[in-house]
Amino acid sequence: METKFNNVKTHLFEQGKINTWQAIKLYGATRLSDIIFKLRKEGFNIESKRITTKDRNNQICSYVDYVLINDETLLN
């Protein structure tokens, strides 16, 4: 069964990272931090990397990339 949780989990395995904007656009997942919390609770090693950049209005903004740290034991 395809769920937002499973879509994000698969995305992390295939792409290695995800951010809120990607989760919303690709999967309609508006509560990415909750999904990441649940994945971490299941034992996945996911780092939060804060990214600071400028937006389309040239203003400083920041967001988080959630990065899956490879752990071969979780892939089975």
LINBELCOR-V73401 format. One record per residue. N is the residue number from 1. PHI is phi in whole degrees, -180 to 180 (NA if undefined). PSI is psi in radians with two decimals (NA if undefined). D_FIRST is the distance of its C-alpha to the first C-alpha in whole Angstrom. Layout:
N;PHI;PSI;D_FIRST
N;PHI;PSI;D_FIRST
This chain:
1;NA;2.23;0
2;-81;2.14;4
3;-130;2.88;6
4;-60;-0.71;10
5;-57;-0.89;10
6;-67;-0.64;8
7;-63;-0.77;10
8;-67;-0.73;13
9;-60;-0.81;13
10;-63;-0.73;13
11;-59;-0.77;15
12;-62;-0.73;18
13;-65;-0.69;17
14;-84;-0.65;18
15;-106;-0.39;21
16;90;-0.32;22
17;-158;2.83;22
18;-156;2.64;21
19;-128;3.02;23
20;-59;-0.76;22
21;-62;-0.74;23
22;-63;-0.76;21
23;-62;-0.70;18
24;-69;-0.88;19
25;-64;-0.78;20
26;-83;-0.64;17
27;-127;-0.05;14
28;69;0.36;16
29;-89;1.77;16
30;-90;-0.14;19
31;-120;1.00;19
32;-59;-0.69;19
33;-61;-0.57;21
34;-69;-0.73;19
35;-63;-0.75;16
36;-63;-0.72;19
37;-57;-0.80;21
38;-67;-0.68;18
39;-64;-0.73;17
40;-63;-0.69;21
41;-64;-0.52;21
42;-79;-0.10;19
43;109;0.03;21
44;-75;2.38;21
45;-92;1.77;24
46;-123;2.14;23
47;-94;2.56;27
48;-101;2.08;27
49;-115;1.99;30
50;-77;2.25;32
51;-113;2.27;33
52;-115;2.29;36
53;-151;-3.02;36
54;-110;2.46;38
55;-86;-3.04;36
56;-66;-0.27;37
57;-97;0.20;40
58;65;0.45;41
59;-102;2.54;41
60;-70;2.31;39
61;-142;2.88;36
62;-138;2.71;33
63;-150;3.04;30
64;-117;2.29;28
65;-95;2.21;26
66;-94;2.09;24
67;-114;2.18;24
68;-80;2.13;22
69;-88;2.09;25
70;-56;2.24;25
71;-139;1.78;24
72;-57;-0.46;24
73;-69;-0.42;23
74;-86;-0.20;20
75;-81;-0.24;19
76;-86;NA;19
